[in-house]
Amino acid sequence: MTFFRAKAGTPPEAACCVVAPELAPPKKPSEAVTFNIHRLSFTIFLGAISAVPPLAIDMALPSLSLVQADLDASEAAAAAAIAIFLAGFSTAPVVVGPISDRFGRKPVMLGGLVLFTLCAVGCALAPTIGALLAFRLFQGVGAGAVGILPRAIVRDLFEGREARLQVASVSLVFSVAPLIGPTLGAAILGLGPWRMIYAVHAAVGVILASLAFALFKESHSPRHRRSLKPAAIVAGYSRALTNPMCAGFAVMNGLVFAGLFGYVNTSPLLFMQGYGVSKAAFAGLFAMTASGVIAGSTINNLLLRLHARPKAVLDGALALITLAGLAVLMIGVTGAHSTLAVVAPVMIYISCFGLVFPNASHEAVHPLPEIAGVASAVLMTVQMLFGALGGVAAAALYRDASPTSIGVVMTAGALAATALYALRLRRGVEA
């Protein structure tokens, strides 16, 4: 061993152990190649993982008519490529949440991405509509498996304000996906057949799986691992569903999302059939209103960096959401509706959802660090359930080119969410 002279005053027992700098132990390879969790690259990675489901849905939308013609399918069968993906996506978290709490986030992430990728290849090569729908179902399962992980990973690694900032930043990246999805799908169709869309899905899956394998270090501590015995799984879900903050914020978030999805589901009827808006104009209009989520997420991120209190952010966001829902309802009831009159309050509603969602996600998952996968599964499943109910209700109530049905669902969801928050949840939020 090579030694060098220690500085004057160094104790003899310390001096004899001083190693020359050139012989200092090198860093372990795993330390050199993993994500730095405090860097933007890690946040973008988590955002990209969370964006897999909406990209897989929205990129496929422009291709449905081509699928119908190429595979000699009915219009309903072609459209089922979206619905059946959603079925797999919305049910997978219930099973995957406990698995991620038992084996960790990385194995589930890799397994979900591999399943997503293989099924995307299957979709690209599908010879019949039946084969396409089967692959889409399991592609949705893969997307659902990875979709719940970012919030659980944030809970594993961060606390307090830093956790809120991470959730807000991931939500911002996630919010871009629904906006660029249809545009990306249309651009791909300009270059080749509809099968290329699924080839791109496969490429995205390969890239993310490679990054996860090479750079992502397991975040779920072994001391928090849970058993997969049925009794343990039931106990975990029972704990999440009876935890006031987890269940309460999951329902509150779902109620607000019901109003948003009521608009998404009914807006084609209202604007294209009711107001005579062209398809191109509607696409631009939809992108403009959907960009409200990005605006809200950006504002939320900025407010957190300025040390705004989460309770104050939720107070203001829910108040504005309620007023926006009431405005849409009044526009419909009074008959003074027009495209601009409807879009303006809807923009406010959607933007404020961008404030509510990251804060509700944090509050729902934070109290349960050892079952963060289960808590995240509850959050996502409840959101999807309420979204489906809101979409169905708004479409069923739609009449006479009026936004009244959208206003009813938005107002009912907003009032119920605000009441739940004010009466049961607000006192538990950081002041």
N, C-alpha and C positions, 0 to 999 in steps of 0.2 A: 504494500500500500504506500502511496506517495503522500508525504506530509509537507506542510509549509509552516513557516513561523507564525505563531499567533500574535496578535497585538499585545502590547505591554499591558499588564494587569489582568490578562486572561488566566483563570485558575488552571493549575497544571492538569487536573483531571479533564478539563474541557479542551485544553490545548492539544492533548495527545490524541484527541478524537477528531480534530479538524481535518477534513478531507479537501484535497485540492479541487478547485471548481471544475476542472475538466473531467474529474472522476465522479462527480455528483450523480446519483441515480437518475436515469432518464425517466421521463413521464411514461406511464403505462399507455399502450396504444389505445385502449378504450377511452382514456381521458382525452386523447388528442382528436378523436374522430366523432365524438358524440355531440349532439346539439348543445349549445349554451342556452339554457332555458331563459336567460335574461336578455337574449338577443332577438331582434326582429325576425330572424330566419325561423326561429322556433314558433313564434306566433303565426307566421305565414304558413308553416307546416300544419299546425293545428287547424288553422282556418281552411286550408286546402282539404284536409281530412273531413271537416264538417261540411264542406261544399260538395262533396261527392254525390250525395243523394239529390239535391236540387239540380245539379248539372245533368245527372242521368235522366231526370224527368224532363227538364225543359229543352235539352238539346234534341230530344226525340220528337218533340211536338211538331216541328215543320215537316217531318217525314211520314206522318200517318197516312196521307193520301197516296203516297208512293208505295208504302207497304201494302196498302189495300189493293192497288193495281198489280203489283209485282207478284204477290202471293195469292192472288185471286180470292181475297177475303172480303167479308162484308165490312161496312163502315163501323159497325159496333165492335166487330172482332179486332179491327185495326186499332180503334180507340182503347180497347181493353189492354193494349200494351202499356198504357199509362196506369190504368186502374190496378192491374195485377202487380205491377211494380210497387205501387203504394201499399198493396196488401202485404207483400213480403217485407217492405220497409217498416211498416207500422207494427207488425207483430214480432219481428226479430228481437227488438230491444228487451222484451219481457224475458226471453230466454237468455240472451247474451249478457244482460246486466249481471246476474249472479255468476256467470262463467268468468267475466272479467274481474269480479271481486275474489274469485278463487285462484285463478291462474295468472292474473296480472293483465295489464292493458296491452302489452306488446304482442303476446301470442294471439289475442283476440283481434288486434289490429291487422296483423299479418294474415290470419285466417280469413277475416272478412274481405280484405283486399284481394287475396288470391281467389276467393269464390266470386267476387265481383268481376275480376278480370277474366276468369275462365268462362263465366256466363256471358260476358260481353263478346268474347270470341264466338261462343255458341250462337248468340244473336246475329252476329255478322255473317255466319255461315248457315243460318236456319233455312231449311228447304221448304217449310210449311208454316202457316200461321200458328198452328198448334205447337210446333217446336219453338217458335219465337216466344210465344206466351209462357211456355215452361221455363225457358232460360231467363225471361224477364222476371218471373216470380223469384227465382233464386238469386238473380242479380240484385233484386230489392232486399232480399235477406242479407246479402253481403254488405250492401249500403247501410242497412239498419244496424248491422253489427259495428261498423266503424263510426256511424253517426252519433252514437251516444258517448263516445270515448273522450272527445276534447274537454267537455265539462268535467268529467271524472278526473282526467289528467291534471287539469288546472287545480282541482280540489286537492289532489295528491301533493302538489308541488308548491302551492302558494297560499298565503294567508292575507287577510285584511284587504287593505287598499290595493296591494299588488295583485291579489286574486281578482278583484273587481276589474282592474285595468286589463288583465289578461282575457277575461271573459268578454269585456267590451271590445277589445281588439279582434278577438276571434270572431265575434258576432259581426264586426264590420267586414271582415274578409268573406264570411259566409253570406252576407247580404248582397254581395256583388253577383253571386252565382245565378240567382233567378233572372237577373237583368241581362247577363251576357249569354245565358244558355240558349234561348231561341235564336239569337243572332249568330252564335257559333254554329248551331245546327244548320241554319240557312246558308251560312258561308261554306260549310262542308258540302252541302248539297249542290252548291255552285261548282264544286270541283270534282264531284263524283257521285256514285249511287248512294242510296240511303244506308247501305251496309257500312259505309265509311264512318258514319256516326258512331256505330258500335265498335269499330276498329279504334277510333279515338278514345272511347271509354276504356278499352283494353290498354291502350298506351298510357293513359292517365293512371290506371291501376298499377301497371308495372313500375312506373316512375315513383309513385307514392310508396309502394311496397318496398322498392329498393332503398328509398330514403329511410323508411321505418326500420328496415333490417340493419342498415349500416350505421345510422346516426341516432336513432331514438333509444334512449336508455330507459329500462323499465322504471315506471314512476310509482307503482303500487307497492308499498312496503310489505315484506313478508309477514310482519307482525299483525297486519290488518287482513290477512287472507281469510276467507270464509269457506266453510264446508259447503259441498254441493248436495248434501243429504236433503231430501224433500222437506224435512222439518226445519232445517236451517234456512232453506230458500223461502218457505212460508213465513218464517219468523222475520227474515229480512224485509220482505215486502210488507208484512204487517207493521213492522217498525216504521218503514218509510211512509206508509199510508196513514198511520196514526200520529206521525210527527206533525205538530201543528204548522211548522214553517215549511217543511217539504211538501206535504199535501196541500196546504193552503196556497202557497205560491204557485204550485203546479196548476191548481184549479184557477187561480186568478189570471195567470198567464194564458191558460186555455180559453177563458171567457173573452179576453181581449182578442185573442187570435180568431175566435169564432166570428167576430165582427169583420176582421180583415178578410177571412176566407169567404164570408158571405158576399163581400164586394168582389173578390176574385172570381167566384163562381157565377155571379149574376151580371157582371159588367159587360160581357159580350152581348147578352140579351138587351141590356139597357142601351148601350151606346150604338151597336151596329144595327140591331133590329128596331129599337125604339127611336133613337135619334138619327139614324141613317149615316153613321160614321163609317167611312171606308175601312177595309182591313188594314191598309197601310197606316192610316191615321190612328186606328185603334191600337196598333202595335206601338206607335210612338206615345200615345196617351197612356197605355198601360206601363210602358217603361218609365215614363215621367212620374206616375204615381208610385210605382214600385221603388223608384229611387229614394222615396221618402224614408225607407228603412235605413238606407245608407246615411242619409242626412241625420236621422235620429241617432244612429249608432255613433256617428262622428261627433255629434254634440255631446252625447253621453261620455264618450272618451275624453273629450276636452274638459267637461265639467269635473270628471274624476281627477284629471291632472291638475285642475285648479283647486282641488281639495273640497269640492262641493259635497255636501252630506247626502248619502244615498236616500235617506228618508225624504229630504226636500226634493230630490229628483223624482222620486216616485209620486210624491204629493202633486207636483206640478204636472207630470205626464198624465196621470189618471184624471186630473181635473180637465185637462185639454182634450183627452180622448172622449170623456163624457160630453163635453160641449160640442165636439165635432160630430159625434153620433146624433145628438139632438138636432144639430143644424141640418144634417142629411134628412132626418125624419121630418122636420118642419118644411123643408124644401119639397119633399114628396107630398105631404098633406096639403100644403097650400097651393100646389100646382104651379109654383113659380120656378120649375126646374128647367135647367139647360145643362149642356156639357160642362161649361165653366163653373156654374153654380154647384154642381155635384163634385167636380174634381177638387175644388179648393178645400172644403172640409175633409174630404177623403185623404188628401195629402197630409193634413194635420194629424188625422187619426193614424195613418201609417207611419208617419215620422215619429209620433209619440210611442208607437209600438217598438220602434228602434231604441227608445229609452227604457221601456218597461222590460223587454225580453232579457237583456243581459243582467239587469238587477234581479229580476225574478229567478233567473237561472242560478245566480250566485246564492240567493237566499234559500232556494230549494235544496241545493246539493251540499252547501257548507256545513249544516249541522250533523251530517252523517259521513264522516271521512272514511270509516271502515267499510261502508257499503255505498260508496259514491257511484259505483256502476248501477246498482239498483235504483238509487235516487235519480240518476240521470235518465234511466229507462222509464221511471214513473213520469218524470217531467215531459219527455218526448211523447210517450204514449197518450198522456192526458191532452197534450197540445193537439196531436193528430185527431183524437176522438172529438174534441170540441170543434176543431176546424171543420171536420166532416159534417157535424151536426149543424154548424153555422151555415155552411155552403148549401146543404140540402134545404134548410129552413128558408133561406133567402130566395132560393130558386122556386120553392113551392109557393111562397107568398107573392111572388112577382106578378104584377098586373099592369096592363095599360101603359107601358113605357114610362113607368114611374119608379123613382128610387126609394119609394116608401119601404119596400121589403128590406132593402139594404139598411135603411135608417133604423128599422125596427130591430134587426139583429145587432147592429152596432150599438144602439142605445141600451138594449137589454143586457148585452154582454158587458158594456162599460159600467152601467149602474150596478150590476151584480158584482163585478170585479172591484169597483170602488168601495161598495158596502163591505165586502169580505175583507178588503185591505184595512179599511178604517176601523172595523169592529174587532177583528181578530189578529191581524198581522202587523199593523203599523208599529205597535209598541215593541216588537222584537227586532226592528230594523235599526241599524246604527244611526244615531241622531246626527 
